[in-house]
């Protein structure tokens, strides 16, 4: 018995753009925030927490402290040089896309990237000076906190970069560093803090949520990495709410990560104080 199937197009187009536009509500903004971070840094936080639990289990089984285990921030992704380069660049592109998503959603919600985020080039000198100051304010004490936490056995040994010694390691490390800066500051500061303030959340609560989120996806480094990044998150969110300038935070973060990713391979094994 032969059965014939007929395919028909459903002629039920969506309404014209703007015809049935829905107004934002507190609930819709909360749902948007949850969805955004469920596919970006919130999921990274859950994976990081899982990684920390795994490290603790391994340390317990081996009867050692967390400091005896090692984790990398930037690591090879393939033993084939060209494929490794491509994968590193794809990760950079993904991070830029995630940060861009946050900025786009803010723009769609009516925010001005210039007025509310300070994403313009009207004061490059002042922004750069502020970035250098913030990088020093966060980076130097942050290194000290890491060394103390490592000595106490509550932080893993963080090998900032274990990428292969190839010609593109330094430029790609710099790209990774500033991609991290753009991604994290655009999403965790620019997008999240502004959206939380839009639903009338108090500044201190918005700062706390942003800072804890930032710390969560650094948990794979241990409790020292979590604590240090929470402090960084508090400072950066406070500064942003005062200045309404995102560029200094992006550049400061990029500078901190550049020093770590480029400096670690140069210093490791040559200075006694670096684990």
C-alpha positions as CSV (number, residue, x, y, z in Angstrom):
1,X,0.0,0.0,0.0
2,X,1.5,3.3,-1.1
3,X,1.2,6.2,1.2
4,X,1.7,9.7,-0.2
5,X,2.9,12.5,1.9
6,X,2.1,16.1,1.0
7,X,4.3,18.9,2.3
8,X,2.7,22.3,2.7
9,X,4.1,25.6,3.8
10,X,2.4,27.0,6.8
11,X,1.4,30.5,5.7
12,X,1.5,32.0,9.2
13,X,4.1,34.8,9.2
14,X,5.2,36.7,12.2
15,X,3.7,40.1,12.8
16,X,5.6,43.1,11.3
17,X,8.5,44.2,13.4
18,X,7.4,46.3,16.4
19,X,3.7,45.4,15.9
20,X,3.4,43.3,19.0
21,X,6.6,44.4,20.9
22,X,6.5,43.3,24.5
23,X,7.3,45.7,27.3
24,X,10.2,44.7,29.6
25,X,9.2,43.8,33.1
26,X,11.3,43.0,36.1
27,X,10.6,39.3,35.5
28,X,11.6,39.4,31.9
29,X,14.9,41.1,32.8
30,X,15.7,38.5,35.4
31,X,14.9,35.7,32.9
32,X,17.2,37.4,30.3
33,X,20.0,37.6,32.8
34,X,19.6,33.9,33.8
35,X,19.6,32.8,30.1
36,X,22.6,35.0,29.2
37,X,24.8,33.6,32.0
38,X,23.5,30.1,31.6
39,X,25.2,30.0,28.2
40,X,28.2,32.2,29.1
41,X,30.1,32.8,32.3
42,X,27.5,31.4,34.7
43,X,28.0,28.0,33.1
44,X,31.8,28.6,33.3
45,X,31.3,29.2,37.1
46,X,29.5,25.8,37.5
47,X,32.2,24.1,35.5
48,X,34.9,25.8,37.6
49,X,33.2,24.7,40.9
50,X,33.1,21.1,39.5
51,X,36.8,21.4,38.7
52,X,37.6,22.6,42.3
53,X,35.6,19.7,43.8
54,X,37.5,17.3,41.5
55,X,40.8,18.8,42.6
56,X,39.9,18.5,46.3
57,X,39.0,14.8,45.7
58,X,42.3,14.2,44.0
59,X,44.2,16.0,46.8
60,X,42.4,14.0,49.4
61,X,43.1,10.7,47.6
62,X,46.8,11.6,47.2
63,X,47.1,13.0,50.8
64,X,48.4,16.3,49.5
65,X,47.4,20.0,49.7
66,X,45.7,21.8,46.8
67,X,49.0,23.7,46.2
68,X,50.6,20.5,44.9
69,X,48.2,20.3,42.0
70,X,48.6,22.5,38.9
71,X,46.1,24.3,36.7
72,X,46.6,26.4,33.6
73,X,44.9,29.6,32.4
74,X,46.1,29.3,28.8
75,X,47.0,25.8,27.7
76,X,47.6,24.0,24.4
77,X,44.5,22.7,22.7
78,X,46.1,20.5,20.2
79,X,49.5,18.8,19.5
80,X,49.2,20.1,15.9
81,X,50.6,23.6,15.9
82,X,48.3,25.1,13.3
83,X,45.2,23.5,14.9
84,X,46.2,24.8,18.3
85,X,46.5,28.3,16.8
86,X,43.1,28.1,15.2
87,X,41.4,26.8,18.4
88,X,43.0,29.6,20.5
89,X,41.7,32.2,18.0
90,X,38.3,30.6,18.0
91,X,38.2,30.9,21.8
92,X,39.1,34.6,21.5
93,X,36.4,35.1,18.9
94,X,33.8,33.3,21.2
95,X,34.8,35.5,24.1
96,X,34.4,38.7,22.0
97,X,31.0,37.4,20.8
98,X,29.8,36.8,24.4
99,X,30.9,40.3,25.4
100,X,29.2,41.7,22.3
101,X,26.0,39.9,23.2
102,X,25.8,41.7,26.5
103,X,26.4,45.1,24.9
104,X,23.8,44.4,22.2
105,X,21.2,43.4,24.7
106,X,21.9,46.6,26.6
107,X,21.5,48.6,23.4
108,X,18.2,46.8,22.6
109,X,17.0,47.7,26.1
110,X,17.6,51.4,25.4
111,X,21.0,51.9,27.0
112,X,23.5,54.3,25.3
113,X,26.9,52.6,25.0
114,X,28.5,56.1,25.1
115,X,26.5,57.7,27.9
116,X,25.9,54.7,30.2
117,X,29.1,52.7,29.5
118,X,31.5,55.3,28.4
119,X,32.4,53.3,25.3
120,X,33.8,56.2,23.3
121,X,37.3,57.6,22.5
122,X,36.8,61.1,23.9
123,X,39.4,60.7,26.7
124,X,42.0,58.0,25.8
125,X,44.7,59.5,27.9
126,X,42.7,59.6,31.1
127,X,41.2,56.2,30.4
128,X,44.7,54.7,29.9
129,X,46.1,56.3,33.0
130,X,43.1,55.1,35.1
131,X,43.6,51.6,33.6
132,X,47.3,51.5,34.6
133,X,46.4,52.6,38.1
134,X,43.7,50.0,38.5
135,X,46.0,47.3,37.1
136,X,48.6,48.1,39.7
137,X,46.0,48.4,42.5
138,X,44.6,45.0,41.7
139,X,47.5,43.1,40.2
140,X,50.2,43.6,42.9
141,X,48.0,42.8,46.0
142,X,46.4,40.0,43.9
143,X,49.8,38.4,43.3
144,X,50.5,38.6,47.0
145,X,47.2,37.0,47.9
146,X,47.8,34.2,45.5
147,X,51.2,33.5,47.0
148,X,49.8,33.5,50.5
149,X,46.9,31.2,49.5
150,X,49.3,28.9,47.8
151,X,51.5,28.7,50.8
152,X,48.5,27.9,53.0
153,X,47.5,25.1,50.6
154,X,44.1,26.5,49.6
155,X,45.1,27.5,46.1
156,X,46.3,25.3,43.2
157,X,49.6,26.1,41.5
158,X,48.5,28.4,38.7
159,X,50.7,28.0,35.7
160,X,49.3,31.1,33.9
161,X,50.4,29.8,30.5
162,X,51.6,26.4,29.4
163,X,51.2,27.1,25.7
164,X,53.9,25.6,23.4
165,X,56.9,27.9,22.8
166,X,56.0,28.9,19.2
167,X,56.3,32.2,17.3
168,X,52.6,33.1,17.9
169,X,52.6,32.4,21.7
170,X,53.1,36.1,22.8
171,X,50.7,37.8,20.4
172,X,48.0,35.2,21.0
173,X,48.6,35.5,24.8
174,X,48.0,39.2,24.5
175,X,44.8,38.6,22.4
176,X,43.6,36.2,25.1
177,X,44.3,38.7,27.8
178,X,42.4,41.5,26.3
179,X,39.6,39.2,25.1
180,X,39.3,38.2,28.8
181,X,39.1,41.9,29.7
182,X,36.5,42.7,27.2
183,X,34.4,39.6,27.8
184,X,34.3,39.9,31.6
185,X,33.9,43.6,32.0
186,X,31.3,43.9,29.2
187,X,29.2,41.0,30.7
188,X,29.9,41.0,34.4
189,X,30.2,44.8,34.9
190,X,28.6,46.6,32.0
191,X,25.7,44.2,31.2
192,X,25.0,42.7,34.6
193,X,25.4,45.7,36.9
194,X,23.3,48.0,34.6
195,X,20.5,45.4,34.2
196,X,20.4,44.9,37.9
197,X,20.2,48.6,38.5
198,X,17.4,48.8,35.9
199,X,15.3,46.6,38.0
200,X,16.0,48.9,41.0
201,X,18.4,46.6,42.8
202,X,20.5,48.5,45.3
203,X,24.1,49.3,44.2
204,X,25.7,47.2,47.0
205,X,23.6,44.2,46.0
206,X,24.4,44.6,42.3
207,X,28.1,44.9,43.2
208,X,28.0,41.8,45.4
209,X,26.2,39.6,42.8
210,X,28.7,40.8,40.1
211,X,31.7,40.1,42.3
212,X,30.6,36.7,43.4
213,X,29.9,35.7,39.8
214,X,33.4,36.8,38.8
215,X,34.9,34.8,41.6
216,X,32.8,31.7,40.7
217,X,34.4,31.1,37.3
218,X,37.9,31.4,38.9
219,X,37.2,28.6,41.5
220,X,39.2,26.2,39.4
221,X,42.2,28.0,40.7
222,X,41.3,27.3,44.3
223,X,39.9,29.5,47.1
224,X,42.6,32.1,46.7
225,X,41.6,32.7,43.1
226,X,38.0,33.0,44.1
227,X,38.7,35.5,46.9
228,X,41.1,37.6,44.8
229,X,38.6,37.9,42.0
230,X,35.7,38.7,44.3
231,X,37.8,41.6,45.7
232,X,38.6,42.7,42.1
233,X,34.9,42.5,41.2
234,X,33.9,44.7,44.1
235,X,36.5,47.3,43.2
236,X,35.8,47.3,39.5
237,X,32.0,47.4,40.0
238,X,32.3,50.3,42.5
239,X,34.6,52.2,40.1
240,X,32.2,51.6,37.2
241,X,29.2,53.0,39.1
242,X,31.3,56.0,40.0
243,X,32.9,56.7,36.6
244,X,30.5,55.1,34.2
245,X,33.5,54.3,32.0
246,X,34.1,50.7,30.9
247,X,37.3,51.2,28.9
248,X,39.6,51.6,32.0
249,X,38.3,48.3,33.4
250,X,38.7,46.5,30.1
251,X,42.3,47.8,29.6
252,X,43.3,47.2,33.3
253,X,42.0,43.6,33.1
254,X,43.9,43.1,29.8
255,X,47.1,44.5,31.3
256,X,46.9,42.2,34.4
257,X,46.3,39.1,32.2
258,X,49.0,40.1,29.8
259,X,51.6,40.3,32.6
260,X,50.5,36.9,33.8
261,X,50.3,35.1,30.5
262,X,53.4,36.6,28.9
263,X,55.4,37.0,32.1
264,X,54.9,33.5,33.6
265,X,56.8,31.6,30.9
266,X,59.6,34.1,31.1
267,X,59.9,34.0,34.9
268,X,59.0,30.4,35.8
269,X,62.1,28.5,36.9
270,X,64.1,31.7,37.1
271,X,62.7,33.2,40.3
272,X,62.4,31.3,43.6
273,X,59.2,32.9,44.8
274,X,57.0,31.9,41.8
275,X,55.5,28.4,42.3
